[in-house]
């Protein structure tokens, strides 16, 4: 039976629920928006619909979690006049802050009632004590690896789309991370296609580890990492811990064993057809418009110096040609055009070479550090 591991439900030490601070509205709103992205709108544990707001001498901290992922952001700016902590309804606070036209917010809390003051006026939001809120795990010393933030963003974008959606084989619903001595591999597969990205990293302690992470959590972490020079990662027994200069995130690992993906990646082939990537995307989209909604099949016929793309169903027929450079035997390949286009759209090269061996085995498409493997469809589809 599938089970997810949760952040421990430990009690925070009692905090003073009387506090006062001022903060830049734009910075506070950006942090609040990211924290709210992990907070459920509805939960059987009502406390999880709240965020933890703390004002301390070193800054203002916001924490949110749904027990599968958690985000903590500390804003070093702001003026804390009186430290303290309180739980506030996340959606309501986010709506108030986003709608404010002020450049600065003043927030005061007395007896768990928060008052937000701007030049336009004030809002009052009732909160509650933070004593039963989940404790955020700390990364601790040692064992971390370091990757450029935009490299992480790029890798997540190129793998998240190829994860399975609601598959009972839970391992396929996530992104597999494999930390090596000098590289970090991101892998996803729904058995019809496989997406693989390798990024360089700094690994001073030669740490090794791997785990399967939920795509939603990885997407939120990508937002946190965007534009950052360094993202610090540490794979634990139950979760992935991540850190930037002012933010932390925890993503809990999916239980299960990821397939032996290296065994299904075909070796480089001498046979290929090379085409303009954007022209192929547009051609597949046009032909796919008349394909069967059930199978979304298009046929690619390789012949001479062109690629013939066809589709036929009760919804119509398409017959289109595209310039191509063929190296290998002439043959026909059938693909789910949506799957093929999703891979192509995540590439950057002007021209791409689709490597093949025959009509049944998977094709291999490479673009820099991105490798996409796609199974042809059965001729009956």
N, C-alpha and C positions, 0 to 999 in steps of 0.2 A: 504494500500500500504506500502511495506517495505521501510523504510528510515534508513540510518545510520547517526549517529551523528558525526560531524567532530570537529577537533581541530579548535578553533576560528581563523579566518583569521584576525589577528590584525597586525598592523605594529610595527616592532621593532623600537626602537629609532635609529636615525642615528648613525652609527659606523664609526670610522676611518678605511679606507680601505688601510692603510699602516701599515704593521706589519712584524716582524722578529722573528723567533724562531728556535731552534734546538730540535730534539726529537729522541728517540730511535726508529729505524725502526720497530722492531718486535712488540713493544707495540702499536705503532701508526697503524700498519697494522692490528693487531687483532681488535682494536677498530673500525677502518674504515670498516672492513669486516662486523662486527655486525651492524653498523649503516646502511650500504648499503643494508642489508637484508630487510629493510622496505621501501627502496626508489624504486619507480617504474621505470622500464626501459623506459616506455612510459607513458605519461599522457597528458590529454587535458590542464592541468595547467603545462606548461613547467618548472615553477619555482620548482616544486616538484621533478624534476630529479636532482636537486642540493642538496648538503649538506651544512649546515652552519658550517664554521670553525672559531673558535674564539680563540685568544690568550690573556690571562689575567694574572694578577699577581699570581693567585692561580692555574694556569695550562692551559692546552690546551683542548678545548671542541669541540666535533663533535656532530651535531644534524641532524637527518633525519626523514622524515615522509611521509606517503602516505595519510594522513588525516583519516585513520582508526587505525593506530598504529604509534607510534613515539618512537625513542630511542635517548637518550642523554648520552654521555660518557665524563667524564672529566679525563684527564691524569695529575696527580699532578706533574709528572716528567717533564723533558724538561727545556730548558733555554729560557725564553721569554725576548727578548731584547727590543721589541717594540710591545705593545698590539694593537689589532684591530680585525676586523671581515670581512669575505667575503663569498659569495656563490660560490661554485665550482662544476662543473659537476661531480657527484658522480662516475659513472662508469669509466670515464677517469682517475680520480684521483686514484681510487682503482687499476686500471690496472698498472699505473705508479709505485705506491708504491709497489705492489706485485712483480713486475718484477725487482725491484732494488736489487742489490747485496750488498748494503751498510749496515753498522750497524747503521749509524746515518743519519738522513735527516735534511737538513737545508731548511726551507721554508720562503720565503719572498714575500710580496705582496706590489705592488705599483700601484696605480690607477687601482685596480681590476685585475691586471695581476699577477698571482702567478708564482713564479720561485722556482723549487725544485732542490736543488743542492746536489749531492752525490760525492763520490770520483771518480765515473766513468764519471761524467759530469753533465749536467743540462737539465731540462725540463721546458717549459713554458706552462701554461694553463690559458686561459682567463676566468675570473669569472665575477661576478656582485655584486652590493651592496645588502645588506641583509635586506633592509628596508621593503620589502613586504613579507618576509618569515613568516610562521605561528609561533606564540608564543607558546613555550612549557609550558604546565600547571604545576603548582607547587603542591606538595602533601599537604603542609600546616601542621600545628600542630594538633596533636590529632587524635584519631580514627583508628590508624594503628594496624595491627596484624603482628606477626613475625613467619616465618616458615624457617626450614633449607632448603637451596638451593637445595640439592640433593633430599630431599623429594618432593619438587615441581616438579623437573625434572621427578622423578619416576611416580608421579601422572599424569602428562601430557602425558607421554608415554603410560600409561595404559588406557587412555580415548580418546585420539585424534583419534585413529584408528576406533572407533565405532561411530563416528559422521556421520550424514547423508551427502551425497554428492550432493549438488544442489537441495535439497528438497524445495518445495515451502513453506513448513512450516519452516520458517527461524530459529525458535528456535532450531530445531533439527540439524541444521548445525553447532552448536557451542558446547562448553564445559560449562556446568553449574557449577558455583562456589557458594557454600553456606557456609558462615562464621558463625560459632557458638561460644559459649563462650570458648570451649576447643578443638574445632576441625574444620578442613576445609574439606568439602566434594567436590569431583570432580565427575561429572556425565555426561555421554554421551549416546545417544541412536539414532538408526535409525529405531526404531519400531520392528526390527527383533531381536535385542540384546540390552543389556544394560550393561554398564561398570560403576562401582562405586568404588571409592577409598576414604578412609578417612585418613587424616593425622593430627597429633597433632600439635598444635601451641601455641604460647604465645599471650594472648589477655588481656593485663593489664587493658583495659577500658571496657571489656566485650562488645565489638562491635559486632553487627550483621549486616548482609547484604548479598545480593546475586545478581548474574547477569550472563548473557550468553555471552561468549567471543569467538571470532573467533579462530579456531585452529591454523591458521598461526601465529597470534599474540602470542598465548600461546607457540607455538614452539620456537619462537624467544626469548620470555621471559625465557623459559627453558634454552636456550643457555647462556643467561645472568646470570642465577642463578646457573649454574653448578659449583660445587666446592666451593660455597660461604657458610659460616657458617650461615648467616642470610639473608633472603629476606624479605623486608618490603612491606606489601600490604595494600591498602586502597581502598575500593569500594565506588565510587562516584555515583551520580545520573545518569551520562551518561557514565562513564568509570571506568576502573580499573587502579589505579596508583601503580607502583612498584618501589622499590629502593634498591640498594646495596650500598656499601661504595663509589663507584665512578661512578655509572650508574643509570639512571632513564628510565622508560618506561611507556607509556600510551597505553592502548588498549581500544578501544571504544566498548561499549556494543551493542549487537544485540537486536533490539526491538522485543518483543514478550514474551509469557509466556511459560516457560518450563513445560512439562507434569508432572503430579503428580506421579513421578517415584516410590515413596515408595509403591504406591498401586499396582504396577505390579511386585514388587520383591516377589517371592514366599518364604514362611517361610521355615526354615530348615526341611528336610524330613528324615524319618527313612530309606527310600529306597535309595540305592546308588550303584554304581559300582566303584571300585578303581583300577587304572591302573598306570603303569609307564608313566609319562607325555611325555617324549621324544619318547618313543616307540609308543605311541598313535599318536603323531604328525607325525612321519614318516609313520605309517600305513595309516592314513587318507590321507596324501599326495600321497602315492602310489595308493591307491584305487581311489582317486579323479582324477587321471590322465586319467581314462577312463569314468568318469562321463559326463553327459550332460553339455556342456558349458553354457547352459541357466539356469539350476537349480543347478548344482554342488552338486548333492545329493549323499550322502552315507548312507547306512543303517547299524545300529549297533544293532545286535541281542544279547541280554543278556541271557546266558544260562550256568548254573553250574559254572565252574571255568574259563570260557573263554569268550572273546568278539569276535564275528564274525562280520567282517567289509566287506561289499560288495558294489559293484557299477556295474551298467549295463546300457549301452546305445548303440547307433549305432557305437560308437568309441571303444567298447570293453567291457570286463567283468573282474571284480576282486573279489576274494574270499579269505580273509585273516583272520587269527586268532591271538588273543592276550591274554596272561594270564590276568585274572581279578579276583577280589574278589567281589562277588555279595551279597548284602544284600537287599532282597526284591524279588518281583515277576519277573519271566522271561517275557520279552517283547521285542518289536522292536521299535527303535527310528530312525527317519530320520532327518538328518541335512545337511545344507549347510556346506560342509567340510572346506571351506575357513573361514567362520565365526567362526567355532569351533576352528580351528587352530590358528586364530589370537588371540583369548583369551588365549589359552594354551601357546603360545609363549611369552606372557607377564607375565607368572607365573614363579616361581623359584623352587617350591617344586619338589622333585624327584617323588613322587606319588601324584596323585590328585584323589579326590572323586567327581564324578558327581552325584548330588542328583536329583532324579526324583520322580514324583508321578504317571504319566500315560503317554500315547503316545502323548497326545495333549498339556499338560501344559508345561510351560517353565522349563528348568533344571537350577540348581543352582550350581556354582562352586566357591569355595573360596580358596584363598591363602593369608594368612596373612591379610593385610588391603585391599586386592583387592577382589571384588565380581563381578562375571561375570554371567549374566543371558542370556540364549539363547532359542529362540522358536524353537521347532521341526518343520519340514516341513510337509506339507500335504501329506498324503499317495499317492495322485495321482501324485506327482512330482517325 
